[in-house]
Amino acid sequence: MKNLSGVKVSVLLLPVLFLSTGCLYSGAHPLGVEPSAKFMESAEYEVIGDGEGRSSSFTLFSLVRVTSGCDGNEAVDEAVKCRGGDNLIEAVFTRERKIYIIGTVDIIHVKGKVIRYLR
């Protein structure tokens, strides 16, 4: 009787372990480099420091979108806000995709120099 209950537990745990495994695929590729992420309001600015932002989306079973799509502007806004600046220059955009059994995660990363306009 003990062996039978152990088999039942194994049969029930096997799908859970299979579905909770890690990433099946992960890949990233560059999208591009921009001199400025947004329109330059002025040629006079100071560099505050490096900034980084991201935007992500999740699709359940690669069919049903659970969150809103990736937005490069959202990633830029996050990078600028992290330093309290006005714009991002020398912006490098990268797209990353991670595929899991349960779904797909898409991420847009942006890195650059945060600037503040001199007024």
N, CA, C and O atoms as CSV, one atom per row, in Angstrom:
chain,resi,resn,atom,element,x,y,z
A,1,MET,N,N,0.820,-1.188,0.000
A,1,MET,CA,C,0.000,0.000,0.000
A,1,MET,C,C,0.868,1.257,0.000
A,1,MET,O,O,0.518,2.252,-0.636
A,2,LYS,N,N,2.012,1.219,0.719
A,2,LYS,CA,C,2.895,2.380,0.765
A,2,LYS,C,C,3.461,2.689,-0.621
A,2,LYS,O,O,3.535,3.853,-1.013
A,3,ASN,N,N,3.856,1.665,-1.357
A,3,ASN,CA,C,4.412,1.887,-2.686
A,3,ASN,C,C,3.400,2.524,-3.625
A,3,ASN,O,O,3.761,3.359,-4.454
A,4,LEU,N,N,2.161,2.145,-3.504
A,4,LEU,CA,C,1.123,2.697,-4.361
A,4,LEU,C,C,0.920,4.179,-4.097
A,4,LEU,O,O,0.756,4.951,-5.041
A,5,SER,N,N,0.927,4.599,-2.819
A,5,SER,CA,C,0.760,6.019,-2.508
A,5,SER,C,C,1.973,6.821,-2.976
A,5,SER,O,O,1.832,7.971,-3.391
A,6,GLY,N,N,3.148,6.229,-2.912
A,6,GLY,CA,C,4.348,6.902,-3.415
A,6,GLY,C,C,4.289,7.112,-4.916
A,6,GLY,O,O,4.741,8.137,-5.425
A,7,VAL,N,N,3.727,6.131,-5.627
A,7,VAL,CA,C,3.568,6.250,-7.071
A,7,VAL,C,C,2.581,7.355,-7.395
A,7,VAL,O,O,2.799,8.130,-8.327
A,8,LYS,N,N,1.484,7.437,-6.629
A,8,LYS,CA,C,0.489,8.488,-6.846
A,8,LYS,C,C,1.105,9.867,-6.648
A,8,LYS,O,O,0.876,10.782,-7.440
A,9,VAL,N,N,1.880,10.002,-5.594
A,9,VAL,CA,C,2.533,11.281,-5.331
A,9,VAL,C,C,3.502,11.618,-6.459
A,9,VAL,O,O,3.557,12.768,-6.895
A,10,SER,N,N,4.261,10.648,-6.938
A,10,SER,CA,C,5.201,10.877,-8.032
A,10,SER,C,C,4.477,11.281,-9.302
A,10,SER,O,O,4.923,12.181,-10.013
A,11,VAL,N,N,3.360,10.620,-9.595
A,11,VAL,CA,C,2.587,10.937,-10.792
A,11,VAL,C,C,2.013,12.345,-10.700
A,11,VAL,O,O,1.928,13.037,-11.714
A,12,LEU,N,N,1.622,12.779,-9.522
A,12,LEU,CA,C,1.080,14.120,-9.341
A,12,LEU,C,C,2.163,15.188,-9.354
A,12,LEU,O,O,1.938,16.293,-9.849
A,13,LEU,N,N,3.329,14.875,-8.819
A,13,LEU,CA,C,4.407,15.859,-8.752
A,13,LEU,C,C,5.150,16.019,-10.072
A,13,LEU,O,O,5.708,17.085,-10.335
A,14,LEU,N,N,5.170,15.002,-10.891
A,14,LEU,CA,C,5.904,15.061,-12.146
A,14,LEU,C,C,5.450,16.219,-13.037
A,14,LEU,O,O,6.302,16.974,-13.506
A,15,PRO,N,N,4.147,16.397,-13.293
A,15,PRO,CA,C,3.735,17.553,-14.108
A,15,PRO,C,C,4.069,18.891,-13.462
A,15,PRO,O,O,4.423,19.845,-14.154
A,16,VAL,N,N,3.958,18.963,-12.139
A,16,VAL,CA,C,4.278,20.215,-11.446
A,16,VAL,C,C,5.748,20.550,-11.623
A,16,VAL,O,O,6.091,21.698,-11.907
A,17,LEU,N,N,6.615,19.569,-11.460
A,17,LEU,CA,C,8.045,19.797,-11.642
A,17,LEU,C,C,8.359,20.141,-13.092
A,17,LEU,O,O,9.205,20.995,-13.355
A,18,PHE,N,N,7.690,19.488,-14.031
A,18,PHE,CA,C,7.920,19.756,-15.452
A,18,PHE,C,C,7.494,21.169,-15.817
A,18,PHE,O,O,8.201,21.851,-16.559
A,19,LEU,N,N,6.352,21.621,-15.311
A,19,LEU,CA,C,5.851,22.950,-15.636
A,19,LEU,C,C,6.595,24.063,-14.912
A,19,LEU,O,O,6.557,25.212,-15.350
A,20,SER,N,N,7.258,23.750,-13.832
A,20,SER,CA,C,7.960,24.786,-13.075
A,20,SER,C,C,9.447,24.862,-13.428
A,20,SER,O,O,10.216,25.539,-12.746
A,21,THR,N,N,9.844,24.170,-14.487
A,21,THR,CA,C,11.255,24.226,-14.870
A,21,THR,C,C,11.613,25.617,-15.358
A,21,THR,O,O,10.740,26.447,-15.611
A,22,GLY,N,N,12.872,25.853,-15.481
A,22,GLY,CA,C,13.367,27.169,-15.860
A,22,GLY,C,C,13.128,27.520,-17.311
A,22,GLY,O,O,12.257,26.962,-17.979
A,23,CYS,N,N,13.891,28.419,-17.756
A,23,CYS,CA,C,13.767,28.989,-19.089
A,23,CYS,C,C,14.166,27.964,-20.156
A,23,CYS,O,O,15.206,27.315,-20.043
A,24,LEU,N,N,13.339,27.825,-21.186
A,24,LEU,CA,C,13.658,26.928,-22.293
A,24,LEU,C,C,14.579,27.595,-23.315
A,24,LEU,O,O,15.418,26.940,-23.933
A,25,TYR,N,N,14.406,28.924,-23.483
A,25,TYR,CA,C,15.197,29.679,-24.445
A,25,TYR,C,C,15.335,31.108,-23.950
A,25,TYR,O,O,14.390,31.686,-23.415
A,26,SER,N,N,16.499,31.661,-24.130
A,26,SER,CA,C,16.728,33.055,-23.797
A,26,SER,C,C,17.669,33.635,-24.850
A,26,SER,O,O,18.747,33.098,-25.105
A,27,GLY,N,N,17.242,34.727,-25.446
A,27,GLY,CA,C,18.086,35.356,-26.453
A,27,GLY,C,C,17.898,36.859,-26.444
A,27,GLY,O,O,16.820,37.355,-26.118
A,28,ALA,N,N,18.936,37.577,-26.799
A,28,ALA,CA,C,18.884,39.038,-26.855
A,28,ALA,C,C,19.576,39.494,-28.124
A,28,ALA,O,O,20.540,38.879,-28.580
A,29,HIS,N,N,19.064,40.595,-28.694
A,29,HIS,CA,C,19.724,41.173,-29.855
A,29,HIS,C,C,19.538,42.687,-29.828
A,29,HIS,O,O,18.531,43.189,-29.329
A,30,PRO,N,N,20.514,43.405,-30.368
A,30,PRO,CA,C,20.433,44.872,-30.360
A,30,PRO,C,C,19.354,45.376,-31.305
A,30,PRO,O,O,19.156,44.824,-32.387
A,31,LEU,N,N,18.662,46.422,-30.892
A,31,LEU,CA,C,17.668,47.070,-31.741
A,31,LEU,C,C,18.243,48.298,-32.423
A,31,LEU,O,O,17.862,48.633,-33.544
A,32,GLY,N,N,19.168,48.971,-31.737
A,32,GLY,CA,C,19.763,50.150,-32.345
A,32,GLY,C,C,20.364,51.097,-31.331
A,32,GLY,O,O,20.212,50.931,-30.121
A,33,VAL,N,N,21.052,52.095,-31.858
A,33,VAL,CA,C,21.665,53.147,-31.053
A,33,VAL,C,C,21.128,54.476,-31.569
A,33,VAL,O,O,21.132,54.732,-32.774
A,34,GLU,N,N,20.673,55.302,-30.665
A,34,GLU,CA,C,20.122,56.610,-31.033
A,34,GLU,C,C,20.938,57.713,-30.363
A,34,GLU,O,O,21.305,57.572,-29.197
A,35,PRO,N,N,21.236,58.813,-31.072
A,35,PRO,CA,C,21.960,59.928,-30.449
A,35,PRO,C,C,21.185,60.505,-29.269
A,35,PRO,O,O,21.775,60.887,-28.258
A,36,SER,N,N,19.846,60.567,-29.402
A,36,SER,CA,C,19.002,60.983,-28.281
A,36,SER,C,C,17.704,60.191,-28.361
A,36,SER,O,O,17.177,59.945,-29.446
A,37,ALA,N,N,17.203,59.801,-27.209
A,37,ALA,CA,C,16.007,58.966,-27.161
A,37,ALA,C,C,14.746,59.769,-27.458
A,37,ALA,O,O,13.776,59.236,-27.996
A,38,LYS,N,N,14.762,61.048,-27.106
A,38,LYS,CA,C,13.633,61.942,-27.354
A,38,LYS,C,C,14.145,63.158,-28.124
A,38,LYS,O,O,15.350,63.329,-28.306
A,39,PHE,N,N,13.217,63.994,-28.569
A,39,PHE,CA,C,13.576,65.232,-29.253
A,39,PHE,C,C,14.426,66.102,-28.334
A,39,PHE,O,O,14.079,66.300,-27.170
A,40,MET,N,N,15.543,66.623,-28.852
A,40,MET,CA,C,16.425,67.482,-28.064
A,40,MET,C,C,15.840,68.898,-28.014
A,40,MET,O,O,15.778,69.587,-29.032
A,41,GLU,N,N,15.418,69.317,-26.837
A,41,GLU,CA,C,14.808,70.634,-26.659
A,41,GLU,C,C,15.828,71.759,-26.690
A,41,GLU,O,O,15.495,72.898,-27.016
A,42,SER,N,N,17.068,71.442,-26.350
A,42,SER,CA,C,18.115,72.450,-26.302
A,42,SER,C,C,19.459,71.775,-26.524
A,42,SER,O,O,19.638,70.594,-26.229
A,43,ALA,N,N,20.400,72.552,-27.050
A,43,ALA,CA,C,21.753,72.035,-27.233
A,43,ALA,C,C,22.586,72.211,-25.970
A,43,ALA,O,O,23.703,71.702,-25.880
A,44,GLU,N,N,22.036,72.937,-24.990
A,44,GLU,CA,C,22.752,73.178,-23.736
A,44,GLU,C,C,22.193,72.260,-22.660
A,44,GLU,O,O,21.028,72.354,-22.272
A,45,TYR,N,N,23.056,71.373,-22.193
A,45,TYR,CA,C,22.639,70.404,-21.165
A,45,TYR,C,C,23.849,69.956,-20.372
A,45,TYR,O,O,24.995,70.172,-20.765
A,46,GLU,N,N,23.563,69.328,-19.247
A,46,GLU,CA,C,24.622,68.708,-18.440
A,46,GLU,C,C,24.316,67.226,-18.316
A,46,GLU,O,O,23.155,66.827,-18.222
A,47,VAL,N,N,25.362,66.415,-18.315
A,47,VAL,CA,C,25.199,64.974,-18.157
A,47,VAL,C,C,25.137,64.674,-16.662
A,47,VAL,O,O,26.040,65.027,-15.904
A,48,ILE,N,N,24.058,64.018,-16.256
A,48,ILE,CA,C,23.869,63.676,-14.843
A,48,ILE,C,C,24.548,62.354,-14.515
A,48,ILE,O,O,25.186,62.221,-13.471
A,49,GLY,N,N,24.411,61.388,-15.395
A,49,GLY,CA,C,25.003,60.071,-15.166
A,49,GLY,C,C,24.363,59.027,-16.051
A,49,GLY,O,O,23.518,59.342,-16.890
A,50,ASP,N,N,24.762,57.794,-15.863
A,50,ASP,CA,C,24.220,56.697,-16.652
A,50,ASP,C,C,22.833,56.326,-16.153
A,50,ASP,O,O,22.551,56.363,-14.955
A,51,GLY,N,N,21.977,55.968,-17.096
A,51,GLY,CA,C,20.622,55.540,-16.756
A,51,GLY,C,C,20.271,54.271,-17.498
A,51,GLY,O,O,20.805,53.981,-18.568
A,52,GLU,N,N,19.358,53.520,-16.902
A,52,GLU,CA,C,18.947,52.254,-17.487
A,52,GLU,C,C,17.466,52.052,-17.204
A,52,GLU,O,O,16.996,52.321,-16.099
A,53,GLY,N,N,16.741,51.581,-18.196
A,53,GLY,CA,C,15.320,51.309,-18.013
A,53,GLY,C,C,14.902,50.115,-18.841
A,53,GLY,O,O,15.637,49.651,-19.713
A,54,ARG,N,N,13.700,49.623,-18.551
A,54,ARG,CA,C,13.203,48.495,-19.315
A,54,ARG,C,C,11.686,48.491,-19.333
A,54,ARG,O,O,11.032,49.100,-18.486
A,55,SER,N,N,11.155,47.807,-20.296
A,55,SER,CA,C,9.716,47.593,-20.422
A,55,SER,C,C,9.535,46.135,-20.804
A,55,SER,O,O,10.287,45.609,-21.625
A,56,SER,N,N,8.541,45.476,-20.212
A,56,SER,CA,C,8.367,44.052,-20.486
A,56,SER,C,C,6.905,43.705,-20.705
A,56,SER,O,O,6.000,44.452,-20.332
A,57,SER,N,N,6.703,42.555,-21.316
A,57,SER,CA,C,5.358,42.027,-21.508
A,57,SER,C,C,5.402,40.515,-21.330
A,57,SER,O,O,6.441,39.879,-21.506
A,58,PHE,N,N,4.245,39.957,-20.976
A,58,PHE,CA,C,4.128,38.508,-20.767
A,58,PHE,C,C,2.957,37.980,-21.566
A,58,PHE,O,O,1.865,38.548,-21.540
A,59,THR,N,N,3.194,36.883,-22.281
A,59,THR,CA,C,2.162,36.220,-23.051
A,59,THR,C,C,2.019,34.789,-22.535
A,59,THR,O,O,2.979,34.019,-22.555
A,60,LEU,N,N,0.832,34.439,-22.077
A,60,LEU,CA,C,0.553,33.110,-21.515
A,60,LEU,C,C,0.441,32.098,-22.645
A,60,LEU,O,O,-0.315,32.296,-23.597
A,61,PHE,N,N,1.193,31.022,-22.535
A,61,PHE,CA,C,1.237,29.960,-23.544
A,61,PHE,C,C,1.503,30.511,-24.951
A,61,PHE,O,O,1.093,29.912,-25.945
A,62,SER,N,N,2.178,31.633,-25.024
A,62,SER,CA,C,2.528,32.308,-26.278
A,62,SER,C,C,1.311,32.646,-27.139
A,62,SER,O,O,1.439,32.834,-28.348
A,63,LEU,N,N,0.135,32.724,-26.520
A,63,LEU,CA,C,-1.090,33.029,-27.251
A,63,LEU,C,C,-1.889,34.176,-26.644
A,63,LEU,O,O,-2.413,35.019,-27.371
A,64,VAL,N,N,-1.984,34.212,-25.325
A,64,VAL,CA,C,-2.847,35.168,-24.628
A,64,VAL,C,C,-1.985,36.236,-23.963
A,64,VAL,O,O,-1.225,35.937,-23.042
A,65,ARG,N,N,-2.101,37.482,-24.427
A,65,ARG,CA,C,-1.320,38.572,-23.834
A,65,ARG,C,C,-1.895,38.893,-22.458
A,65,ARG,O,O,-3.075,39.217,-22.330
A,66,VAL,N,N,-1.057,38.801,-21.438
A,66,VAL,CA,C,-1.466,39.043,-20.056
A,66,VAL,C,C,-1.202,40.495,-19.661
A,66,VAL,O,O,-1.992,41.099,-18.935
A,67,THR,N,N,-0.104,41.043,-20.134
A,67,THR,CA,C,0.250,42.432,-19.829
A,67,THR,C,C,0.308,43.230,-21.122
A,67,THR,O,O,0.273,42.663,-22.214
A,68,SER,N,N,0.397,44.541,-20.994
A,68,SER,CA,C,0.528,45.367,-22.188
A,68,SER,C,C,1.858,45.072,-22.876
A,68,SER,O,O,2.776,44.539,-22.252
A,69,GLY,N,N,1.965,45.412,-24.148
A,69,GLY,CA,C,3.167,45.134,-24.917
A,69,GLY,C,C,4.362,45.964,-24.476
A,69,GLY,O,O,4.222,46.949,-23.751
A,70,CYS,N,N,5.525,45.554,-24.922
A,70,CYS,CA,C,6.753,46.302,-24.645
A,70,CYS,C,C,6.674,47.676,-25.292
A,70,CYS,O,O,6.155,47.827,-26.398
A,71,ASP,N,N,7.197,48.679,-24.586
A,71,ASP,CA,C,7.168,50.042,-25.093
A,71,ASP,C,C,8.525,50.681,-24.856
A,71,ASP,O,O,8.945,50.862,-23.713
A,72,GLY,N,N,9.211,51.023,-25.946
A,72,GLY,CA,C,10.519,51.661,-25.832
A,72,GLY,C,C,10.456,52.989,-25.104
A,72,GLY,O,O,11.383,53.340,-24.375
A,73,ASN,N,N,9.359,53.742,-25.293
A,73,ASN,CA,C,9.211,55.028,-24.592
A,73,ASN,C,C,9.111,54.838,-23.086
A,73,ASN,O,O,9.638,55.641,-22.317
A,74,GLU,N,N,8.440,53.782,-22.671
A,74,GLU,CA,C,8.334,53.476,-21.240
A,74,GLU,C,C,9.712,53.171,-20.652
A,74,GLU,O,O,10.028,53.600,-19.543
A,75,ALA,N,N,10.521,52.432,-21.396
A,75,ALA,CA,C,11.880,52.110,-20.951
A,75,ALA,C,C,12.730,53.377,-20.853
A,75,ALA,O,O,13.501,53.535,-19.907
A,76,VAL,N,N,12.593,54.277,-21.826
A,76,VAL,CA,C,13.339,55.541,-21.809
A,76,VAL,C,C,12.902,56.388,-20.618
A,76,VAL,O,O,13.744,56.939,-19.910
A,77,ASP,N,N,11.599,56.496,-20.392
A,77,ASP,CA,C,11.097,57.281,-19.254
A,77,ASP,C,C,11.635,56.756,-17.932
A,77,ASP,O,O,11.986,57.539,-17.049
A,78,GLU,N,N,11.701,55.433,-17.787
A,78,GLU,CA,C,12.242,54.843,-16.562
A,78,GLU,C,C,13.718,55.192,-16.388
A,78,GLU,O,O,14.160,55.514,-15.285
A,79,ALA,N,N,14.473,55.128,-17.479
A,79,ALA,CA,C,15.904,55.448,-17.422
A,79,ALA,C,C,16.128,56.908,-17.050
A,79,ALA,O,O,17.028,57.221,-16.270
A,80,VAL,N,N,15.318,57.800,-17.603
A,80,VAL,CA,C,15.458,59.237,-17.331
A,80,VAL,C,C,15.042,59.543,-15.889
A,80,VAL,O,O,15.712,60.313,-15.201
A,81,LYS,N,N,13.951,58.947,-15.436
A,81,LYS,CA,C,13.451,59.205,-14.080
A,81,LYS,C,C,14.389,58.688,-12.996
A,81,LYS,O,O,14.423,59.239,-11.896
A,82,CYS,N,N,15.149,57.641,-13.291
A,82,CYS,CA,C,16.038,57.079,-12.267
A,82,CYS,C,C,17.108,58.082,-11.842
A,82,CYS,O,O,17.665,57.971,-10.750
A,83,ARG,N,N,17.396,59.059,-12.698
A,83,ARG,CA,C,18.386,60.094,-12.375
A,83,ARG,C,C,17.771,61.483,-12.252
A,83,ARG,O,O,18.475,62.451,-11.962
A,84,GLY,N,N,16.460,61.586,-12.471
A,84,GLY,CA,C,15.801,62.881,-12.362
A,84,GLY,C,C,16.175,63.830,-13.486
A,84,GLY,O,O,16.291,65.036,-13.267
A,85,GLY,N,N,16.363,63.301,-14.680
A,85,GLY,CA,C,16.774,64.118,-15.808
A,85,GLY,C,C,15.646,64.467,-16.752
A,85,GLY,O,O,14.468,64.312,-16.433
A,86,ASP,N,N,16.042,64.953,-17.948
A,86,ASP,CA,C,15.082,65.380,-18.958
A,86,ASP,C,C,15.110,64.527,-20.224
A,86,ASP,O,O,14.100,64.426,-20.919
A,87,ASN,N,N,16.246,63.916,-20.530
A,87,ASN,CA,C,16.367,63.157,-21.768
A,87,ASN,C,C,17.484,62.128,-21.616
A,87,ASN,O,O,18.207,62.109,-20.620
A,88,LEU,N,N,17.601,61.278,-22.628
A,88,LEU,CA,C,18.625,60.232,-22.633
A,88,LEU,C,C,19.389,60.343,-23.945
A,88,LEU,O,O,18.790,60.313,-25.020
A,89,ILE,N,N,20.717,60.473,-23.858
A,89,ILE,CA,C,21.536,60.520,-25.069
A,89,ILE,C,C,22.380,59.256,-25.149
A,89,ILE,O,O,22.543,58.538,-24.163
A,90,GLU,N,N,22.913,58.996,-26.339
A,90,GLU,CA,C,23.699,57.784,-26.588
A,90,GLU,C,C,22.930,56.547,-26.116
A,90,GLU,O,O,23.475,55.677,-25.436
A,91,ALA,N,N,21.647,56.493,-26.498
A,91,ALA,CA,C,20.748,55.432,-26.050
A,91,ALA,C,C,20.967,54.148,-26.849
A,91,ALA,O,O,20.930,54.160,-28.080
A,92,VAL,N,N,21.193,53.055,-26.149
A,92,VAL,CA,C,21.385,51.744,-26.755
A,92,VAL,C,C,20.175,50.878,-26.388
A,92,VAL,O,O,19.907,50.636,-25.211
A,93,PHE,N,N,19.451,50.416,-27.412
A,93,PHE,CA,C,18.253,49.610,-27.206
A,93,PHE,C,C,18.547,48.141,-27.508
A,93,PHE,O,O,19.198,47.821,-28.503
A,94,THR,N,N,18.061,47.256,-26.640
A,94,THR,CA,C,18.228,45.813,-26.799
A,94,THR,C,C,16.894,45.125,-26.525
A,94,THR,O,O,16.179,45.501,-25.596
A,95,ARG,N,N,16.560,44.125,-27.327
A,95,ARG,CA,C,15.350,43.325,-27.104
A,95,ARG,C,C,15.777,41.940,-26.617
A,95,ARG,O,O,16.688,41.323,-27.169
A,96,GLU,N,N,15.102,41.471,-25.579
A,96,GLU,CA,C,15.375,40.158,-25.018
A,96,GLU,C,C,14.088,39.351,-25.003
A,96,GLU,O,O,13.014,39.889,-24.735
A,97,ARG,N,N,14.196,38.077,-25.287
A,97,ARG,CA,C,13.036,37.181,-25.250
A,97,ARG,C,C,13.400,35.946,-24.439
A,97,ARG,O,O,14.446,35.330,-24.644
A,98,LYS,N,N,12.505,35.598,-23.508
A,98,LYS,CA,C,12.670,34.391,-22.702
A,98,LYS,C,C,11.412,33.544,-22.887
A,98,LYS,O,O,10.292,34.019,-22.701
A,99,ILE,N,N,11.621,32.295,-23.253
A,99,ILE,CA,C,10.496,31.401,-23.477
A,99,ILE,C,C,10.490,30.326,-22.399
A,99,ILE,O,O,11.466,29.602,-22.203
A,100,TYR,N,N,9.373,30.247,-21.718
A,100,TYR,CA,C,9.136,29.241,-20.697
A,100,TYR,C,C,8.005,28.332,-21.184
A,100,TYR,O,O,7.321,28.666,-22.152
A,101,ILE,N,N,7.805,27.213,-20.539
A,101,ILE,CA,C,6.706,26.326,-20.902
A,101,ILE,C,C,5.382,27.054,-20.770
A,101,ILE,O,O,4.488,26.885,-21.599
A,102,ILE,N,N,5.258,27.846,-19.748
A,102,ILE,CA,C,3.985,28.505,-19.459
A,102,ILE,C,C,3.755,29.783,-20.250
A,102,ILE,O,O,2.622,30.258,-20.326
A,103,GLY,N,N,4.797,30.348,-20.839
A,103,GLY,CA,C,4.605,31.576,-21.595
A,103,GLY,C,C,5.906,32.202,-22.066
A,103,GLY,O,O,6.985,31.622,-21.941
A,104,THR,N,N,5.772,33.405,-22.612
A,104,THR,CA,C,6.901,34.128,-23.182
A,104,THR,C,C,7.008,35.516,-22.556
A,104,THR,O,O,6.005,36.209,-22.380
A,105,VAL,N,N,8.220,35.906,-22.226
A,105,VAL,CA,C,8.494,37.236,-21.687
A,105,VAL,C,C,9.350,37.983,-22.706
A,105,VAL,O,O,10.412,37.507,-23.108
A,106,ASP,N,N,8.876,39.160,-23.119
A,106,ASP,CA,C,9.644,40.043,-23.998
A,106,ASP,C,C,10.058,41.267,-23.197
A,106,ASP,O,O,9.263,41.822,-22.439
A,107,ILE,N,N,11.308,41.685,-23.368
A,107,ILE,CA,C,11.836,42.814,-22.601
A,107,ILE,C,C,12.603,43.732,-23.552
A,107,ILE,O,O,13.384,43.272,-24.385
A,108,ILE,N,N,12.367,45.032,-23.414
A,108,ILE,CA,C,13.175,46.032,-24.111
A,108,ILE,C,C,14.023,46.730,-23.056
A,108,ILE,O,O,13.493,47.307,-22.106
A,109,HIS,N,N,15.339,46.677,-23.225
A,109,HIS,CA,C,16.287,47.351,-22.334
A,109,HIS,C,C,16.804,48.592,-23.042
A,109,HIS,O,O,16.987,48.591,-24.259
A,110,VAL,N,N,17.038,49.649,-22.276
A,110,VAL,CA,C,17.686,50.835,-22.827
A,110,VAL,C,C,18.718,51.329,-21.820
A,110,VAL,O,O,18.459,51.374,-20.617
A,111,LYS,N,N,19.883,51.696,-22.326
A,111,LYS,CA,C,20.956,52.262,-21.505
A,111,LYS,C,C,21.459,53.511,-22.209
A,111,LYS,O,O,21.475,53.582,-23.437
A,112,GLY,N,N,21.865,54.484,-21.425
A,112,GLY,CA,C,22.407,55.704,-22.006
A,112,GLY,C,C,22.820,56.682,-20.932
A,112,GLY,O,O,22.871,56.349,-19.748
A,113,LYS,N,N,23.117,57.902,-21.366
A,113,LYS,CA,C,23.502,58.971,-20.446
A,113,LYS,C,C,22.318,59.881,-20.245
A,113,LYS,O,O,21.747,60.400,-21.205
A,114,VAL,N,N,21.946,60.074,-18.985
A,114,VAL,CA,C,20.826,60.957,-18.644
A,114,VAL,C,C,21.329,62.388,-18.592
A,114,VAL,O,O,22.369,62.680,-18.000
A,115,ILE,N,N,20.566,63.281,-19.229
A,115,ILE,CA,C,20.949,64.693,-19.255
A,115,ILE,C,C,19.854,65.559,-18.645
A,115,ILE,O,O,18.690,65.166,-18.570
A,116,ARG,N,N,20.262,66.748,-18.212
A,116,ARG,CA,C,19.318,67.757,-17.722
A,116,ARG,C,C,19.598,69.026,-18.525
A,116,ARG,O,O,20.742,69.468,-18.641
A,117,TYR,N,N,18.531,69.599,-19.074
A,117,TYR,CA,C,18.687,70.829,-19.859
A,117,TYR,C,C,19.001,72.003,-18.947
A,117,TYR,O,O,18.441,72.130,-17.858
A,118,LEU,N,N,19.912,72.865,-19.411
A,118,LEU,CA,C,20.228,74.090,-18.689
A,118,LEU,C,C,19.242,75.161,-19.123
A,118,LEU,O,O,19.115,75.460,-20.311
A,119,ARG,N,N,18.567,75.720,-18.177
A,119,ARG,CA,C,17.494,76.695,-18.525
A,119,ARG,C,C,17.903,78.073,-18.156
A,119,ARG,O,O,17.144,79.019,-18.368
